[in-house]
């Protein structure tokens, strides 16, 4: 088992050196794949797949970007399509190197609509409340680049 972990670690370090933060996506895929398989066995389905929709996720952290956290979520539905709750995943990461400063955390919510989830998470964390959705943050970043030229 340990050699398998080292092999994964080496692949993720290589991915980070080539593609930066996209290596965390590969990490999440490996981390959540067994959970997806177990949920399917009990006929529960996350939507979107764990850890959630990157475009509506929110991120913040320290000024040197070595202690970031990204909050994403997935609605859980039954085989019949009934929404039964939401699983929020918090991924702690470093933008300067491939490093996970803390273990991922999970929050279970009874809320299932995007609006209700955002409200519940905003009540839990003022950092979440004031962080922008990725798609909004990225659009603003692109606009700032255009203004520089």
Residue frames as qw, qx, qy, qz and C-alpha x, y, z in Angstrom:
[[0.000, 0.885, 0.466, 0.000, 0.00, 0.00, 0.00],
 [0.323, -0.778, 0.076, 0.533, 2.80, 2.43, 0.87],
 [0.380, -0.147, 0.572, 0.712, 4.55, 2.04, -2.51],
 [0.178, 0.634, 0.667, 0.349, 1.20, 2.71, -4.23],
 [0.166, -0.921, -0.259, 0.238, 0.91, 5.95, -2.23],
 [0.380, -0.563, 0.331, 0.655, 4.42, 6.99, -3.25],
 [0.348, 0.223, 0.691, 0.593, 3.62, 6.24, -6.88],
 [0.040, 0.832, 0.532, 0.152, 0.50, 8.44, -6.69],
 [0.311, -0.840, -0.033, 0.443, 2.45, 11.16, -4.89],
 [0.414, -0.285, 0.494, 0.709, 5.15, 11.17, -7.58],
 [0.241, 0.487, 0.681, 0.491, 2.50, 11.37, -10.33],
 [0.103, -0.909, -0.402, 0.036, 0.78, 14.27, -8.58],
 [0.384, -0.694, 0.164, 0.587, 4.05, 16.12, -8.05],
 [0.369, 0.007, 0.618, 0.694, 4.86, 15.66, -11.74],
 [0.111, 0.705, 0.635, 0.296, 1.36, 16.83, -12.71],
 [0.215, -0.903, -0.202, 0.312, 1.78, 19.95, -10.56],
 [0.397, -0.473, 0.362, 0.698, 5.13, 20.75, -12.18],
 [0.237, 0.176, 0.694, 0.657, 3.51, 20.49, -15.63],
 [0.139, -0.571, -0.600, -0.543, -0.02, 21.81, -15.06],
 [0.094, -0.325, 0.326, -0.883, -0.05, 23.59, -11.71],
 [0.447, -0.074, 0.520, -0.724, -3.26, 23.54, -9.73],
 [0.773, 0.128, -0.362, -0.505, -4.89, 21.06, -12.10],
 [0.386, 0.202, -0.873, 0.218, -2.97, 18.40, -10.13],
 [0.282, -0.021, 0.645, -0.710, -5.44, 18.95, -7.28],
 [0.741, 0.187, -0.108, -0.636, -8.22, 17.88, -9.65],
 [0.661, 0.242, -0.708, -0.056, -6.37, 14.61, -10.26],
 [0.065, 0.161, -0.798, 0.577, -5.94, 14.22, -6.50],
 [0.536, 0.058, 0.350, -0.766, -9.68, 14.71, -5.93],
 [0.769, 0.213, -0.417, -0.436, -10.53, 12.18, -8.64],
 [0.513, 0.185, -0.813, 0.204, -8.36, 9.55, -6.94],
 [0.098, -0.101, 0.664, -0.734, -9.64, 10.49, -3.48],
 [0.561, 0.131, 0.288, -0.765, -13.35, 10.38, -4.32],
 [0.524, 0.197, -0.697, -0.448, -13.53, 7.48, -6.76],
 [0.250, -0.088, -0.943, 0.200, -14.01, 4.82, -4.03],
 [0.217, 0.281, 0.521, -0.777, -16.69, 6.98, -2.39],
 [0.521, 0.274, -0.292, -0.754, -18.59, 7.20, -5.69],
 [0.457, 0.083, -0.864, -0.196, -18.46, 3.43, -6.01],
 [0.103, -0.183, -0.853, 0.478, -19.79, 2.93, -2.48],
 [0.347, 0.302, 0.246, -0.853, -22.60, 5.45, -2.92],
 [0.522, 0.207, -0.553, -0.615, -23.65, 3.77, -6.16],
 [0.296, -0.027, -0.951, 0.080, -23.91, 0.46, -4.32],
 [0.006, 0.416, 0.728, -0.545, -26.51, 1.99, -1.99],
 [0.201, 0.638, 0.621, 0.408, -28.23, 3.81, -4.88],
 [0.147, -0.889, -0.155, 0.405, -27.18, 7.33, -3.91],
 [0.630, 0.458, 0.276, 0.563, -25.87, 9.70, -6.56],
 [0.269, -0.623, -0.070, 0.731, -23.86, 12.91, -6.16],
 [0.436, 0.677, 0.411, 0.428, -24.57, 15.69, -8.63],
 [0.659, 0.589, -0.464, -0.062, -22.17, 16.88, -9.77],
 [0.876, -0.024, -0.393, 0.278, -19.54, 14.26, -8.95],
 [0.572, -0.777, 0.010, 0.261, -17.46, 14.94, -5.87],
 [0.239, -0.313, -0.557, 0.731, -16.01, 17.21, -4.91],
 [0.188, 0.759, 0.456, -0.425, -18.46, 19.49, -6.79],
 [0.489, 0.778, 0.271, 0.285, -18.80, 22.15, -9.47],
 [0.582, -0.149, -0.032, 0.799, -15.51, 24.05, -9.67],
 [0.133, 0.492, 0.306, 0.804, -17.20, 27.02, -11.40],
 [0.418, -0.740, -0.207, -0.484, -19.37, 27.83, -8.39],
 [0.762, -0.327, -0.366, 0.421, -16.80, 26.86, -5.77],
 [0.095, -0.962, 0.092, -0.240, -15.20, 29.46, -3.55],
 [0.820, 0.016, -0.261, 0.510, -11.60, 29.81, -2.46],
 [0.118, -0.933, 0.180, -0.289, -9.59, 31.95, -0.08],
 [0.881, -0.176, -0.214, 0.384, -6.44, 31.74, 1.98],
 [0.471, -0.697, 0.028, 0.540, -3.33, 33.50, 3.16],
 [0.236, 0.889, -0.151, -0.362, -1.48, 36.18, 1.23],
 [0.067, -0.575, 0.750, 0.321, 1.42, 33.95, 0.12],
 [0.787, 0.214, -0.277, -0.508, -1.08, 31.34, -1.17],
 [0.267, 0.299, -0.906, 0.136, 0.39, 28.44, 0.81],
 [0.106, 0.207, 0.860, -0.454, -2.74, 27.86, 2.91],
 [0.403, 0.006, -0.328, -0.854, -5.71, 28.01, 0.53],
 [0.326, 0.201, 0.886, -0.261, -9.05, 26.34, 0.94],
 [0.334, 0.010, -0.522, -0.785, -11.65, 25.65, -1.73],
 [0.440, 0.177, 0.711, -0.519, -15.24, 24.79, -0.79],
 [0.369, 0.085, -0.664, -0.645, -17.24, 22.73, -3.31],
 [0.513, 0.033, 0.668, -0.538, -20.44, 20.75, -2.98],
 [0.263, -0.013, -0.841, -0.472, -22.55, 18.01, -4.49],
 [0.681, -0.111, 0.158, -0.706, -26.26, 17.37, -4.05],
 [0.096, -0.110, 0.989, -0.027, -27.05, 13.77, -3.12],
 [0.674, 0.079, -0.110, -0.726, -30.08, 12.17, -4.75],
 [0.671, -0.038, 0.718, -0.180, -31.75, 8.77, -4.58],
 [0.304, 0.080, 0.833, 0.456, -32.27, 6.46, -7.53],
 [0.176, 0.721, 0.669, 0.033, -35.73, 8.05, -7.90],
 [0.292, 0.548, 0.149, 0.770, -34.17, 11.52, -8.14],
 [0.440, -0.852, -0.263, -0.106, -35.20, 12.72, -4.67],
 [0.298, 0.614, -0.405, 0.608, -32.66, 15.21, -3.25],
 [0.744, -0.522, -0.410, 0.075, -31.77, 14.15, 0.29],
 [0.500, -0.793, 0.047, 0.346, -28.93, 16.52, 1.17],
 [0.481, 0.825, -0.233, 0.182, -25.65, 18.06, 0.15],
 [0.835, -0.328, 0.015, 0.441, -22.06, 17.09, 0.85],
 [0.149, 0.968, -0.193, 0.067, -19.63, 20.01, 1.04],
 [0.893, -0.041, -0.038, 0.446, -15.95, 19.24, 0.55],
 [0.095, -0.970, 0.212, 0.075, -13.18, 21.54, 1.72],
 [0.886, 0.208, -0.030, 0.412, -9.84, 20.98, 0.03],
 [0.324, -0.884, 0.200, 0.272, -6.85, 22.66, 1.66],
 [0.832, 0.340, 0.177, 0.400, -4.00, 23.26, -0.76],
 [0.374, -0.641, 0.203, 0.639, -0.92, 25.26, -1.64],
 [0.596, 0.791, 0.098, -0.094, -0.51, 27.27, -4.86],
 [0.028, 0.849, -0.514, -0.120, 3.30, 27.39, -4.64],
 [0.106, 0.331, -0.935, -0.068, 3.87, 23.62, -4.66],
 [0.701, -0.229, -0.556, -0.383, 1.80, 20.43, -4.58],
 [0.177, 0.074, -0.765, 0.615, 1.06, 20.25, -0.89],
 [0.505, -0.576, -0.508, -0.392, -2.02, 19.53, 1.19],
 [0.050, 0.450, -0.522, 0.723, -1.51, 21.45, 4.44],
 [0.481, -0.078, 0.611, -0.624, -4.56, 19.83, 6.08],
 [0.202, 0.207, 0.949, 0.123, -6.78, 16.82, 5.48],
 [0.244, -0.321, -0.481, -0.778, -9.92, 17.50, 3.46],
 [0.219, 0.155, 0.671, -0.691, -13.01, 18.25, 5.52],
 [0.172, -0.349, -0.779, -0.491, -16.61, 17.36, 4.82],
 [0.282, 0.114, 0.418, -0.856, -19.80, 19.12, 5.88],
 [0.000, 0.377, 0.894, 0.241, -23.21, 17.48, 5.51],
 [0.240, 0.114, 0.130, -0.955, -26.18, 19.76, 4.88],
 [0.390, 0.440, 0.785, -0.193, -29.90, 19.13, 4.56],
 [0.338, 0.740, -0.008, -0.582, -30.19, 22.01, 2.08],
 [0.703, 0.153, 0.608, 0.336, -30.05, 21.06, -1.59],
 [0.432, 0.855, 0.226, 0.175, -30.63, 24.17, -3.73],
 [0.584, 0.334, -0.123, 0.730, -27.62, 26.29, -4.63],
 [0.143, -0.694, 0.025, -0.705, -29.10, 29.32, -2.91],
 [0.768, -0.596, -0.035, -0.233, -29.85, 27.46, 0.32],
 [0.891, -0.064, -0.122, 0.433, -26.40, 25.84, 0.35],
 [0.373, 0.487, -0.107, 0.782, -24.69, 29.20, -0.16],
 [0.403, -0.708, 0.014, -0.580, -26.78, 30.71, 2.64],
 [0.895, -0.440, -0.073, 0.003, -25.99, 27.85, 5.04],
 [0.799, 0.078, -0.098, 0.588, -22.26, 28.00, 4.27],
 [0.145, 0.639, -0.047, 0.754, -22.24, 31.79, 4.55],
 [0.614, -0.700, -0.002, -0.364, -23.66, 31.44, 8.06],
 [0.932, -0.268, -0.035, 0.243, -20.84, 29.00, 8.94],
 [0.657, -0.157, 0.161, 0.719, -17.98, 31.03, 7.48],
 [0.132, 0.894, 0.068, -0.423, -17.57, 34.73, 6.82],
 [0.216, -0.452, 0.650, 0.572, -14.64, 33.86, 4.54],
 [0.296, 0.315, 0.853, 0.291, -17.01, 31.77, 2.43],
 [0.171, 0.811, 0.493, -0.267, -19.63, 34.52, 2.51],
 [0.069, 0.886, -0.132, -0.439, -17.25, 37.11, 1.07],
 [0.370, -0.263, 0.736, 0.502, -15.36, 34.87, -1.36],
 [0.538, 0.444, -0.218, -0.683, -16.42, 35.02, -5.00],
 [0.915, 0.212, 0.337, -0.067, -17.58, 32.07, -7.05],
 [0.594, -0.233, 0.507, 0.579, -14.69, 30.89, -9.22],
 [0.435, 0.542, 0.545, 0.468, -16.40, 31.87, -12.48],
 [0.038, -0.980, -0.181, -0.079, -16.94, 35.43, -11.20],
 [0.514, -0.722, 0.284, 0.366, -13.44, 35.70, -9.75],
 [0.621, 0.003, 0.556, 0.553, -11.91, 34.43, -13.00],
 [0.313, 0.775, 0.430, 0.341, -13.96, 36.83, -15.13],
 [0.208, -0.974, 0.012, 0.085, -12.75, 39.72, -12.99],
 [0.621, -0.456, 0.435, 0.466, -9.17, 38.49, -13.33],
 [0.555, 0.351, 0.544, 0.523, -9.46, 38.40, -17.13],
 [0.103, 0.938, 0.271, 0.190, -10.92, 41.92, -17.13],
 [0.413, -0.846, 0.188, 0.280, -7.98, 43.15, -15.05],
 [0.642, -0.123, 0.519, 0.551, -5.57, 41.67, -17.62],
 [0.390, 0.666, 0.478, 0.419, -7.38, 43.48, -20.45],
 [0.130, -0.986, -0.108, 0.005, -7.07, 46.77, -18.59],
 [0.584, -0.596, 0.328, 0.444, -3.30, 46.27, -18.30],
 [0.570, 0.116, 0.555, 0.594, -2.85, 46.08, -22.07]]
